[in-house]
Amino acid sequence: RLGLSPYLIPITIGSMLLTIFFDVRIGFVGTIILSILIGFLRGNEFNITFVSIFVGTIAVLSVSRIRSRNWLFNSILMVIGAYLISITIMELLQYSTFNTIANYWMFGVINGFISPLLVYGLQVIFEYSFDIVTDMKLLELSDLNNPLLRKLAIEAPGTYHHSLMVGNLAEAAAESIDANALLA
């Protein structure tokens, strides 16, 4: 009713949050389900369903392995790129004018920029509200400048060193079997 573009629907928020809190498979299945629902709600539009599946899949892949805080920047770039590619393909198949495509690109860039930022904020809120441990929380806990780890290093250096060695062994073992090395 407002006449806004369907490319402003933030499908990637759900995709990213499902991937961060659960895993890649659940994020992908959630993306497919949300995309089909959005297509039905828009009056059986194939365009928005295709774009949502493509962009949602790229969003899932962009947050599948979070190892540093720069995931946000990488995710923004990947989602914007996915929007530009998918919008171009769908609009060229419909013989849209370049002005229409450029207008839709603008909506895709806005959505691709805002969605990961909202995911970051919602992730922090959900982590603390539901006491869920994500990879970002594990990265914060593994900081060697943590006061508790610093106290352990000063008062029990042997135990501290042994804990680091066992952690390194567990990380190497987890990487070799393709498990979550950060959790190990």
Disulfide bonds with the S-S distance in Angstrom:
none
